[in-house]
Amino acid sequence: MNWFHKMMMVLVAFVSLMVYFAVRSVNTKLDLVTENYYEAELKHQDKMNQSANYQQLTEKPEVFLEAKGLRVQFPKQSSFSPQGSVKLYFPADKTKDKEFQLALDQDHAQWIDVAGRSGAYQVQISWQQDGATYYTEKDFL
């Protein structure tokens, strides 16, 4: 085999690899982070303020991934009745996002069934209590 045949084999392999990558990139589904990006960007400062409120809390809600599912545990206070939501956010595919309204049980916890959900989720908790709004998020794999 002479140098011409070797060079042609390298060229054919390179072109085949480029065609493979082009076809794969065209068939890859990409979602925007949000449909209304501009409106969400305008509300970003509100989310920053809510996160700052969360940082000032002495007792913070916690999120645990357990065998039964995802447990959102709020501090046990006698007059605690937050209004808000828990969102399971999947950055790669918006069809996997799911939002739940806060409905705490007598132990100030909420269980969320995560059976069949795999991947890198982010749990976003937003709630109002005593006239202040709070926001926190935690990543789960």
C-alpha positions in Angstrom: 0.0 0.0 0.0 1.5 3.3 -1.0 1.1 6.7 0.6 -1.8 7.7 -1.7 -4.0 4.9 -0.5 -3.1 5.7 3.2 -4.0 9.3 2.6 -7.3 8.4 1.0 -8.2 6.1 3.9 -7.5 8.9 6.4 -9.5 11.4 4.3 -12.5 9.0 4.0 -12.4 8.3 7.7 -12.3 12.0 8.5 -15.2 12.8 6.2 -17.2 9.9 7.6 -16.7 11.1 11.1 -17.8 14.7 10.2 -20.9 13.3 8.5 -21.7 11.3 11.6 -21.4 14.3 13.9 -23.5 16.5 11.5 -26.3 13.9 11.4 -26.2 13.4 15.2 -26.2 17.2 15.9 -29.2 17.7 13.7 -31.2 14.9 15.4 -30.4 16.1 19.0 -33.3 17.7 20.7 -32.5 21.0 22.3 -34.9 22.9 24.6 -34.6 26.5 25.7 -34.2 27.0 29.4 -37.5 29.0 29.3 -39.8 30.0 26.6 -40.1 33.6 27.8 -36.4 34.2 28.5 -36.6 38.0 28.5 -39.5 38.1 31.1 -37.6 35.6 33.2 -34.5 37.7 33.1 -36.5 40.7 34.3 -37.7 38.7 37.3 -34.2 37.5 38.2 -33.6 40.3 40.7 -36.8 39.1 42.6 -35.4 35.6 42.7 -32.1 37.0 44.1 -34.0 38.9 46.8 -35.9 35.8 47.7 -32.6 33.8 47.9 -31.2 36.5 50.2 -34.3 36.1 52.4 -33.7 32.4 52.5 -30.1 32.9 53.6 -31.3 35.0 56.6 -33.5 32.2 58.0 -32.2 30.6 61.1 -34.1 27.3 60.4 -34.2 26.4 56.8 -36.2 23.8 54.9 -34.2 20.8 53.8 -34.6 18.3 50.9 -33.8 14.6 51.2 -33.8 11.9 48.6 -35.0 8.7 50.3 -36.3 5.3 49.3 -40.0 6.5 49.4 -39.3 9.5 47.3 -38.2 13.1 47.7 -38.9 14.6 51.2 -39.1 18.4 51.6 -38.9 19.1 55.3 -39.8 22.5 56.7 -38.9 23.6 60.2 -41.4 22.5 62.9 -43.1 25.7 64.1 -46.5 25.8 65.6 -47.9 28.6 63.4 -46.2 27.6 60.2 -48.4 27.6 57.1 -46.3 28.5 54.0 -47.9 29.0 50.6 -45.8 28.1 47.6 -44.5 25.4 45.3 -41.9 22.8 44.7 -40.6 22.4 41.2 -38.6 19.5 39.8 -36.6 21.1 37.1 -34.8 19.1 34.4 -32.6 21.4 32.4 -32.1 19.1 29.4 -35.8 18.4 28.7 -38.7 20.7 29.7 -41.2 17.9 29.3 -39.8 16.3 32.4 -40.4 19.4 34.6 -43.1 19.0 37.2 -44.5 21.5 39.7 -46.3 20.7 43.0 -48.1 23.0 45.3 -46.9 23.0 48.9 -49.1 20.7 51.0 -47.3 19.9 54.2 -48.4 17.1 56.5 -48.5 17.3 60.4 -44.7 16.8 60.5 -44.2 19.9 58.3 -43.0 17.7 55.4 -44.1 17.0 51.9 -43.4 13.8 50.0 -42.9 13.8 46.3 -42.9 10.6 44.3 -39.9 10.5 42.0 -40.3 7.0 40.8 -39.3 6.7 37.1 -37.4 10.0 37.2 -33.7 9.8 36.6 -31.1 12.3 35.6 -29.8 15.6 36.9 -32.9 17.3 38.5 -32.9 20.6 40.4 -35.5 21.0 43.2 -36.7 24.6 43.3 -38.7 25.6 46.4 -40.5 29.0 46.4 -42.8 30.0 49.3 -44.3 32.9 51.1 -44.5 33.2 54.9 -45.4 36.1 57.1 -45.3 38.6 54.2 -41.9 37.6 52.9 -41.0 35.4 49.9 -38.3 32.8 49.9 -36.5 30.7 47.3 -34.0 27.9 47.3 -32.8 25.2 45.0 -30.8 22.0 45.3 -29.4 19.7 42.7 -30.0 16.0 42.6 -28.6 13.3 40.4 
